[in-house]
Amino acid sequence: MPLLWLFLIVLAIAAGAYVLARVRVLAMAGENRRALHSLPVYYGSNAAMKSGVPALLVLAVWLVAQPLVIDTIASGHIPDSAIAETTSRGLVMAEVRRTADGIDMAIASGELSETAARDPQADIEDLSARLSDAGAILTSEITPPVFRAAQELRALSAVGTQAMTIIVVLIALFGALWALRETKPDFRARNVVEQGVRGLLIAAASIAILTTLGIVLSLVFNTVEFFRLYPASEFFFGTNWAPSFSGRGGASDLGIVPLLWGTFYISLVALIVAVPIGLFAAIYLSEYASPKVRAVAKPLLEVLAGIPTIVYGLFALLTVGPLLMRVFGDEGLGWMQAGTAVMTAGLVMGIMLIPFVSSLSDDIINAVPQALRDGSYGLGATQSETIRQVVLPAALPGIVGAILLAASRAIGETMIVVLGAGAAARLSLNPFDAMTTVTAKIVSQLTGDSDFASPEALVAFALGMTLFVITLGLNVFALYIVRKYREQYE
Amino acid sequence: MTDISMGGSAPKSSLTTVDARTRKRNAAEKRFRAYGLTAIAIGLLFLIVLAVSIIRSGVPAFTQTEVHIDFTITQEQFDDAESQMLKTSAYQKLFIAALQSQLEDRGLEVSFDPAAIERLLGKTGGTIREYYRENPDQIGTPVRFELAASSRVDGYFKGRVSRDTVVDSRFLMVSDLDLVDALHDVGIITQAFNWNFITGSDTGVDNPGGAGIGVSVIGSFFMMLVVLVLSLPIGVAASIYLEEFAPQNWFTDLIEVNISNLAAVPSIVFGILGLAVFIQFMHLPQSAPLVGGLVLTLMTLPTIIISTRASLKAVPPSIREAALGVGASKMQTVFHHVLPLAAPGILTGTIIGLAQALGETAPLLLIGMVGFIARAYPEGVVSGFVDPNSAMPAQIYTWAARADAGFYEKAWGGIIILLIFLLTMNIIAIILRRRFERRW
């Protein structure tokens, strides 16, 4: 556990610097606090901050960067000739990493000695046997280049970890010394510490940007990789979805059209369920209901929004599906072949979206000023006429925005469709057919056994990209509509 | 001058009698009201149906059919069994003999073949042998064994399997059910609370009866620990910056836009992010609660930031002005006065964010928390973070995806436990809010 120890050592140095700086500045001021520019705490914090923060930052960056650098170097040890036609450098490197992990395991279990693992002349057959004895999982025979690269990898990461430990501890010590040197009674410690804290606050706020960047980059890079292996036009316009799991590429049909159709069909069914119920519930709650009814019914409806989606998925699979089968299945009307269908998933997703639509619409209807209603009543309109002809038109942009947000939720929903919609990609108009969606296929393509470099796995990133763009577009569009058409009262 | 024409004719309608048009309008009014009521009723009906089906299908997971047998083994029998080639089947024979004699003691004459016992109880010999090898001092004294019945027998008692639907197979014969009924009548087969479901670990696909959710609860616990430790400080720091310090410029706008967009990004996209960045790029261990926690942290951050900003905004400016007035710096004002006053609201928002993260499944599927069997509790704190484990919702999904209907019951039972956790968290949040929330 050297990493945890290193972390604790840095913290200990920072704590030591805190105490020393505090004691030092008090001693320099002759225990007269009024001679100090800042409170003694700030001198201590300044020292702790200057020794701890840069060291931990370097540690974090090093931890991320080291495997990348070492991979590149070790990868240089594999000649192009050692990479077979059927595979790629990335796959070979995965094998190298596995071998290196296997050697570590073998050493840990005593199957292999450290010197034997480093011996460049080691007998590879004997070594593979020892590795598998130690329980390491190796997919293919270790070839000499792979073994050399694995040895290189281990040697480099050992050197790297040592260097990291030394450098991080040195930085912490240097920071502590520097802070101690500048610790004098007239040093403006509070201002410096507050600047530092402000920097940390900005860093925390920037994580949102980093997350978006991470999402976009991981989607874009893998999508580009996918389009290198599979033509983009076939992906966007192909009407057949039939990934093969045996071969790598070639045989698979990866057209997104059936998946998009399934996604939109299920979302449509969900909205047909959720919008009328949610909207009428919102109208009743905000216009008719007594405070008592409202206090009970609103939180109860919102419970539906707090239930995890896996619960809805199971509800669709085991309760709603069989129920629909009894009515529309072979024993009933004969329209349905299996419990998992567009209708099952759509219905359950609609239930999930009811509170979403009702809460948002409720807020929007409540925001319509009372004066509009009073004016309408004054002209002799009944309450329902007022709602239909005055309140709803005034609230319309907001309601449309709410519905668009609900639609984006429906399109991105995963667990209900994974469990309730079936697995067959199909272009059909029958809502009782099983269909599948973009999200469900992302899950099935990435949880299978196919390796990450194959088009069958990479297609999930292209699907994710499509999903991300569609939901983002819907959200932006919803906000735009709300902003543009919102009536400004007062 | 304007002429106001005074109609000479009598008024067409009277306020005291309702004319057809008013009647129509009133009817429309009533209908409209009824639509609203119906909508709410439908919504609540869905809620009730959901609750009933969860409870009805999930409660059986908490009970288990057990077979109680008083069993004595003598030293000779033990030695004899240990010396045989097929040791467990020797124990099996001893066990069946004991069962037969107990039935005869109670005056019950049922003929059964040893294979039937195996169908009802599985291979009991191994369990018995293990017990005596671990407790050799128990040889010679009567011991009460409580053995779990097979999943089909369990299903028979819970109504999942009935005499009409049973098809003779190597798992269960119709004739076995007579034996089961007889054993039930004399009290050898009973229903008991299934502690193993709450504390146990997942089993292979062939043993739904023994599956438990305990290990994945621990997995979820470690994940929530990561989420709490990361998202609370980062979320609070980000909110403080945006609410108290950020100048009006493009950078602040960029952060704000990003936060509101991230709040609406589908959760599965965060799973893709976790897979690509944490597993492919950084080579963190797959299926580890640490990675799950990191992904859920990124997912929960927008929620926590939004609620924290709301509670910071709720602290009146007079507090800030008073602090600044007596000479506090901006930073001291925020950390000494605003933050403590906003703390209850921040805590409530964090708990609600955590509850949301606890129930989230889709991102966990992508970082590999399904598809393997979480068999063992982690050995220590570090192993709890980095060793492969499952999480409650992922475990429920795993069970729901298995073919054996016995696992469905476990999935519903798992949902009850998950909902109990969520309910507790939400109640704590509500109590905190009621207790400490201050209205200014």
Interface residues (C-beta under 8 A of the other chain):
Chain A: M1 L4 V64 P67 R97 R190 E194 V197 R198 L200 L201 I202 A203 A204 A205 S206 I207 A208 I209 T211 T212 G214 I215 S218 L219 F221 N222 P276 I277 G278 L279 F280 A281 I283 Y284 L285 E287 Y288 A297 L300 L301 V303 L304 G306 I307 P308 T309 I310 V311 G313 L314 F315 L317 L318 T319 I351 I354 P355 S358 T382 Q383 S384 E385 I387 R388 L405 S408 R409 I411 G412 E413 T414 M415 V418 L419 T439 I442 V443 L446 T447 F452 A460 F461 G464 L467 F468 T471 L472 N475
Chain B: R25 N26 A28 E29 R31 F32 R33 Y35 G36 L37 T38 A39 I40 I42 G43 L44 F46 L47 V49 L50 S53 I54 S57 P233 I234 G235 A237 A238 I240 Y241 L242 F245 A246 L254 I255 N258 I259 N261 L262 A264 V265 P266 S267 I268 V269 F270 I272 L273 L275 A276 V277 Q280 F281 M282 H283 L298 L301 P302 I305 S329 K330 M331 A355 Q356 L358 G359 E360 T361 A362 L365 L366 G368 V370 G371 V382 P393 I396 Y397 A400 A401 Y408 A411 W412 I415 L418 L419 L422 N426
